[in-house]
Amino acid sequence: MKILKKSNNEKKVMNLLKKQVKDNDILDYKDIDLLKKYINDQGKILSRRSTGVKSKQQKIISKYIKRARTIGLLPFLKKD
């Protein structure tokens, strides 16, 4: 899986968790199905200890989850 991050008109590509997703998948804040893998049943972001990603990758995943929540694609809390 690759992450495309745009900052200052540059694209940075990183490898991320080859176990869960294919190499040619791209992580984006609009890809809700992929982001749900990094959220627990209560709607909280999983720690990097439980997901197995690196620190830099965890920051990007957290940023995309927060962005998707702000836009309204993901709920802030899951109600039972």
N, C-alpha and C positions, 0 to 999 in steps of 0.2 A: 504494500500500500504506500502511496506517496502523498505527501502533503504539499500543496502549493500555497505559499505564503507570499503575498505581495507587500513589499515595504520599499519605499523610495524607488518605485518603478523597477524593482528587481524581483525575480522569482527564485525562491529557494526550495529545493526538493530534498526530502528526507525519507528514509525508509522507516516503516512503522509496523510492528506486529504482523509478521508474515503468517503467523499461525491462524489468525482470525479472518484475514481478508487477503485477497489476491494482490500481487505486486502492482498491477496496472490500475487498481482502484485509486480514486482521488478523494481525499477528505475535504469536505466543504461544509460550511455552516448550514447549507440548505439540504444536506444529506441526512435526514432525520433518522433513518433506519440504522445507519452506521454510528451516529452519535448516541443512540439509545444503548449501545453496547457499553458505553462508558458512564452510564447513569444507573443507580440502583433502583429498587422497587419503590423507594420513597421519593425519588426525583433528585437525589443528591449525587454530586460528581464523585466517581470512584477514585480512590487514591492510586498513586502510581505503583505502590507496593502490590495492590491487588490486580492491576491491569498489566504490569510488567513493562511499561514504556519508560523512556528516558525522561529526564527533567525538562528538557527543552520541548520535547514532544507533548508532555503533559500540559505545559503552559499553553501550547497552541490548541490542544483539545479543549481545555477549560475555556479559553477565549471564544472558541467556536460555539460551545454549549451556551455560554452566557449571551453571545450574540443572537443565537437562535431563540433563547428565552425572551430577550428584549423585543425581538420582532414578532414573537407570538407563535413560532413554529413548535416550540417545546413548552410544556407547562413548568411553572416554577416549583409547584408541589403537586404530587399526585393525590387526589382525593379518593377515599374509599367509598 
